[in-house]
Protein backbone atom coordinates (compact mmCIF):
# COMPACT_ATOMS: atom_id res chain seq x y z
CA UNK A 1 0.00 0.00 0.00
CA UNK A 2 1.38 3.39 -0.88
CA UNK A 3 1.31 6.08 1.78
CA UNK A 4 0.05 8.37 -0.98
CA UNK A 5 -3.25 6.46 -0.68
CA UNK A 6 -3.40 5.62 3.04
CA UNK A 7 -1.31 6.27 6.12
CA UNK A 8 -0.11 3.22 8.05
CA UNK A 9 -1.60 4.62 11.25
CA UNK A 10 -5.09 5.16 9.79
CA UNK A 11 -5.32 2.02 7.61
CA UNK A 12 -8.10 -0.26 8.88
CA UNK A 13 -9.85 -3.49 7.98
CA UNK A 14 -12.42 -1.46 6.02
CA UNK A 15 -9.64 -0.42 3.60
CA UNK A 16 -8.61 -3.98 2.64
CA UNK A 17 -8.98 -4.70 -1.09
CA UNK A 18 -8.99 -8.49 -1.50
CA UNK A 19 -8.38 -8.19 -5.24
CA UNK A 20 -4.83 -6.94 -4.60
CA UNK A 21 -3.59 -9.99 -2.69
CA UNK A 22 -0.94 -12.22 -4.25
CA UNK A 23 -0.44 -15.92 -3.52
CA UNK A 24 3.34 -15.61 -3.82
CA UNK A 25 5.00 -15.63 -0.37
CA UNK A 26 7.80 -13.53 -1.86
CA UNK A 27 5.39 -10.61 -2.39
CA UNK A 28 7.21 -8.30 0.01
CA UNK A 29 10.61 -9.23 -1.38
CA UNK A 30 12.88 -6.21 -1.60
CA UNK A 31 10.36 -3.52 -2.59
CA UNK A 32 10.62 -1.94 0.89
CA UNK A 33 14.32 -1.10 0.53
CA UNK A 34 16.99 0.09 -1.80
CA UNK A 35 20.66 -0.85 -1.92
CA UNK A 36 22.27 2.36 -3.05
CA UNK A 37 22.09 6.10 -2.68
CA UNK A 38 23.76 9.02 -4.38
CA UNK A 39 27.08 9.99 -2.84
CA UNK A 40 28.42 13.54 -2.43
CA UNK A 41 30.14 13.29 -5.80
CA UNK A 42 26.88 12.29 -7.52
CA UNK A 43 27.98 8.69 -7.96
CA UNK A 44 26.01 5.72 -6.56
CA UNK A 45 27.15 4.40 -3.18
CA UNK A 46 26.21 0.94 -1.88
CA UNK A 47 24.11 1.55 1.21
CA UNK A 48 20.87 0.34 2.79
CA UNK A 49 17.96 2.71 2.05
CA UNK A 50 14.60 2.23 3.78
CA UNK A 51 11.57 3.17 1.68
CA UNK A 52 9.17 4.97 4.00
CA UNK A 53 6.33 5.43 1.51
CA UNK A 54 5.08 1.83 1.54
CA UNK A 55 3.56 -0.75 3.88
CA UNK A 56 1.96 -4.14 3.36
CA UNK A 57 -1.23 -5.97 4.20
CA UNK A 58 -0.85 -9.65 5.00
CA UNK A 59 -3.52 -12.32 5.35
CA UNK A 60 -2.75 -15.46 7.34
CA UNK A 61 -4.20 -18.93 6.77
CA UNK A 62 -6.83 -18.32 9.45
CA UNK A 63 -8.15 -15.28 7.53
CA UNK A 64 -6.69 -12.63 9.84
CA UNK A 65 -5.34 -9.42 8.27
CA UNK A 66 -2.27 -7.56 9.44
CA UNK A 67 -0.63 -4.33 8.40
CA UNK A 68 3.17 -4.42 8.44
CA UNK A 69 5.64 -1.59 8.01
CA UNK A 70 9.37 -2.05 7.72
CA UNK A 71 11.30 0.19 10.12
CA UNK A 72 14.88 -0.73 9.30
CA UNK A 73 17.16 -3.24 7.72
CA UNK A 74 20.72 -2.54 8.75
CA UNK A 75 22.82 -2.48 11.88
CA UNK A 76 24.24 0.84 13.10
CA UNK A 77 27.44 0.02 11.16
CA UNK A 78 25.19 -0.20 8.02
CA UNK A 79 25.57 -3.97 7.67
CA UNK A 80 22.51 -4.99 5.65
CA UNK A 81 20.38 -8.06 6.30
CA UNK A 82 18.84 -7.17 9.66
CA UNK A 83 15.21 -6.17 8.95
CA UNK A 84 13.01 -4.69 11.64
CA UNK A 85 9.31 -3.96 11.40
CA UNK A 86 6.10 -3.11 13.24
CA UNK A 87 2.79 -4.82 12.66
CA UNK A 88 -0.78 -4.73 13.88
CA UNK A 89 -3.71 -7.04 13.42
CA UNK A 90 -6.59 -5.32 11.64
C-alpha positions in Angstrom: 0.0 0.0 0.0 1.4 3.4 -0.9 1.3 6.1 1.8 0.0 8.4 -1.0 -3.3 6.5 -0.7 -3.4 5.6 3.0 -1.3 6.3 6.1 -0.1 3.2 8.1 -1.6 4.6 11.3 -5.1 5.2 9.8 -5.3 2.0 7.6 -8.1 -0.3 8.9 -9.8 -3.5 8.0 -12.4 -1.5 6.0 -9.6 -0.4 3.6 -8.6 -4.0 2.6 -9.0 -4.7 -1.1 -9.0 -8.5 -1.5 -8.4 -8.2 -5.2 -4.8 -6.9 -4.6 -3.6 -10.0 -2.7 -0.9 -12.2 -4.3 -0.4 -15.9 -3.5 3.3 -15.6 -3.8 5.0 -15.6 -0.4 7.8 -13.5 -1.9 5.4 -10.6 -2.4 7.2 -8.3 0.0 10.6 -9.2 -1.4 12.9 -6.2 -1.6 10.4 -3.5 -2.6 10.6 -1.9 0.9 14.3 -1.1 0.5 17.0 0.1 -1.8 20.7 -0.9 -1.9 22.3 2.4 -3.0 22.1 6.1 -2.7 23.8 9.0 -4.4 27.1 10.0 -2.8 28.4 13.5 -2.4 30.1 13.3 -5.8 26.9 12.3 -7.5 28.0 8.7 -8.0 26.0 5.7 -6.6 27.1 4.4 -3.2 26.2 0.9 -1.9 24.1 1.6 1.2 20.9 0.3 2.8 18.0 2.7 2.1 14.6 2.2 3.8 11.6 3.2 1.7 9.2 5.0 4.0 6.3 5.4 1.5 5.1 1.8 1.5 3.6 -0.7 3.9 2.0 -4.1 3.4 -1.2 -6.0 4.2 -0.9 -9.7 5.0 -3.5 -12.3 5.3 -2.8 -15.5 7.3 -4.2 -18.9 6.8 -6.8 -18.3 9.5 -8.1 -15.3 7.5 -6.7 -12.6 9.8 -5.3 -9.4 8.3 -2.3 -7.6 9.4 -0.6 -4.3 8.4 3.2 -4.4 8.4 5.6 -1.6 8.0 9.4 -2.1 7.7 11.3 0.2 10.1 14.9 -0.7 9.3 17.2 -3.2 7.7 20.7 -2.5 8.8 22.8 -2.5 11.9 24.2 0.8 13.1 27.4 0.0 11.2 25.2 -0.2 8.0 25.6 -4.0 7.7 22.5 -5.0 5.7 20.4 -8.1 6.3 18.8 -7.2 9.7 15.2 -6.2 9.0 13.0 -4.7 11.6 9.3 -4.0 11.4 6.1 -3.1 13.2 2.8 -4.8 12.7 -0.8 -4.7 13.9 -3.7 -7.0 13.4 -6.6 -5.3 11.6 
